[in-house]
């Protein structure tokens, strides 16, 4: 199993904090956000890490190579990071993603090691980490069926019907990744470069089983706004 981290974005919603720093290098608990992720990956024995970079990519790649010399990094450059979103970043790395089961994550999520243990140890092949709660419009939401199966995912779902927020960390089986790759190709060919990668997951939910793990008891947070960054710093 390898890790696949999306770290190309500009993060305009966090200006001015990200004027000269990629979001994942902002400090939480005295360390860059992405360092928490990589330490957790190292602790469970995952050493092959693909990172999609773009905004201030030299700063980020230099930091990762220096801070984590024992990890095997593969960097993929999204040159269109100003005009694209996470769907396009995953699309660029789809060949690497399809090579194995993967832990796919946004680089702006803060979480403890226990979250990775929970989804990696699950008996299910494809598992999304979900914060079970009442959601608003901005969150990527999921709707569940029986046996913890997810039947819908996206920002535009009706809030009252949703289980909670997908926080941007998932275990994906190799079989799922092969289908996910094809779904992303269809999405990008249809003009979906500015979509989130969850738009490539949604069409697959009727074809292949995708489950969730409830992580609402853990200190997890996806950092999109200044308020999120302040909350994360309080948590850690």
Secondary structure as UniProt FT lines:
FT   STRAND          2..7
FT   HELIX           12..14
FT   TURN            15..18
FT   HELIX           23..25
FT   STRAND          27..28
FT   TURN            29..30
FT   STRAND          31..32
FT   HELIX           33..43
FT   TURN            44..45
FT   STRAND          48..53
FT   TURN            55..56
FT   HELIX           57..67
FT   TURN            69..70
FT   STRAND          72..77
FT   TURN            79..83
FT   HELIX           86..92
FT   HELIX           94..97
FT   TURN            98..99
FT   STRAND          102..106
FT   TURN            107..108
FT   STRAND          109..110
FT   HELIX           113..120
FT   STRAND          127..132
FT   STRAND          141..144
FT   HELIX           146..148
FT   STRAND          149..154
FT   HELIX           159..161
FT   STRAND          164..172
FT   HELIX           174..189
FT   TURN            190..191
FT   TURN            193..194
FT   HELIX           198..202
FT   TURN            203..207
FT   STRAND          211..214
FT   TURN            216..217
FT   STRAND          221..222
FT   HELIX           226..235
//
